[in-house]
Amino acid sequence: MSDARGLGDQTRAQMFPTLPSGVVVGEYRTYQDAVAAVDRLVEHDFPVEGVSVVGNHLHSIERITSRLSYPRAAVSGLLSGVWFGLFLGLIMMIWSPTNGFNYLLAALALGAGFGMISGIITYAVSRRYKNYQSTSTVVADSYTLVCAREAAGRAMGILGTTPSLGDPVPPAAS
């Protein structure tokens, strides 16, 4: 079994993330508002390296984009294969200028065929789990800006915020 004792601080922080410690200097409904607040701090030459945007009450959202079917999977695979075949065909054209156009056509045809077969096989295997395509994202109900305690007063002055009634964010356990 391995442990993290031999790792540097930055590597350990990436492997085992913790909540940032400091003082809440602003609370915002949307991520765009929180980013605008950080931009304001940057414009006033504030050292933003110690500022964190923390999303609260996270929700995973899956948005359905389309229904899947064998014809749709075949066309999608065909288009992906054509792009790959075009890439390979152009590389072969560079290496063999005399027969390059023939290589390009062959690569396009092979890419389209393999792409179509790959798309159909992938759909046949995955349709047991879901019959649609979707995109997933994580969204928070609200966002807070957390800043180091020693710079929090200046940040609140720039942002025009007041200290929250709640406790500051507790320091992370080391």
N, C-alpha and C positions, 0 to 999 in steps of 0.2 A: 504494500500500500504506500502511496506517495503522499507527501505533504507539501505545503506551500512555504516552508521555512527558507528554502534556498532561492526564492524568487525575489526580484526587485520590487520596490513599492508600487511602481506603475503597473507592472505585470500582475501583481496581486490584486490591485484595484480593478483591473479589467476582468480578472477571473472571478472575483468575489465582490461584485458591486454592492455598495451600501448607500443609504440615504445621506445626502450632504448635511453637514452640521453648520449651524449659523443661525441667523435671524431672518425671519420672513420680512422682506422689505416691500412686497407688493403681491396682490392677489388679482387674478384676471379670469374672465369667463372663457376666452378663446386663446388658443396657442398664438394666433397672430397678434393679439394684444400683448402677450408676454414678450414676444419677439420685438415688438415696437418699443416696449419698455427697455429691453436690453440695448436696442439701437440708440435710445436716448442717453443711456449711460455711456455708450461708446462715444457719442458726439460730445460729451462733457469730459472726455479723457479720463473716465473712471476705469480703474483696473478690473476689467470684467473676467479675468482668469479665475477669480474666486466666486463668481456668480453661477448659480444653477437654476434651471427651469425645472420644476417638479410638477408632474401631472398627478392629479388626485382623482381617486375613484375611477379606475380604468375600466373600459368596456371594449370587448373584442367585437368587431362588426364585420360580418361577411355579406357583401353585396353580390347578388346574383347578376351576372352579365349576359348569359345566354344559355339556351338549352343545347345539350350535346346530342348528336346523332352520328351514325356511320358516315353519311355523305359529308357532314360538316367536318368530322375528324379527317376524312380523306382529303378534302380541299385544304384544310389547315396544314396537314402533313405535306401535301404537294407543294404549297407555297414555301414552306420552310425548306424543303428539299431543293426547290429551284434556286433559292438564295444561296444555299450551300454549294450547289452545283455551279452556279455562276462564279462564286468565289474560287473554287477549284479550277474551273475552266479558264478563268482569267490568269491564274498562276501558270497553268500549262501553256497558255498562249504566249506568255512572256518567255518561257523556256524553249518553246519550239515555234518560232514565227512562221515557218513554212506550212506546217499542218495545224496551226493554232486554232483556226476557225472550226475545223473538224473536232478537235479536242474540246472546244467550248460547247459545241452542240452535244457531244457525247456526255460530257459532265452534266449539262443541264438535264438531259434525258435520264441519266442514272440517278441524279439527285432527286428529280421529281418522282421517279418510281420508288426509290428507297424511302423517301419522305412520306409518300402516300401509304406504303405498307406499314411504316413505323407508326404513323398517325392512327391507322385502323387498329393495329395490335395494341397500342397504348390505350385507346378508347375501350376495346374489348375487355382488357384487364381491369381498367379502372371503373367501368360502368356499374360494377357490383356495389361500389361505395357511394357514388353520386353520379347523377345523370345531367349535370349542369356545370358551367364554368362560373367562377366567382373570383372576386378580389377580397382580401382581408386587410383590415387595418385596426389599430388600437387608438381609441379616443378617450380623453379624460373629461370629467365634468368641469374641472377648473384647474388653473395653473398658478403656482406660487413661485415667486423669485426668492431664493435663499442666498444670503450674502454673509461673508465673514463678519463676525461681531464687531471687529474694530473699524470696518468700513461701512457698517449699516447706516449710521447717521447721515453720512454724506450721500449714500444711495437714496435714502428716503427724501432727503432735501431735493435732489435732482428730479426724482419721480413725483414729488409732491404727495407722498403717502405718509401715513402716521403709523406708529407701532401698533400691531394687532394686539387685541386683548389676550389672545392665547399665549401659551408659553413658546419660547423659541424652539426651533427644531433641536432635539437633543443631539449631543455629539455621538458620532458613530462609535460603536464598540471596537476597540483595537485588538 
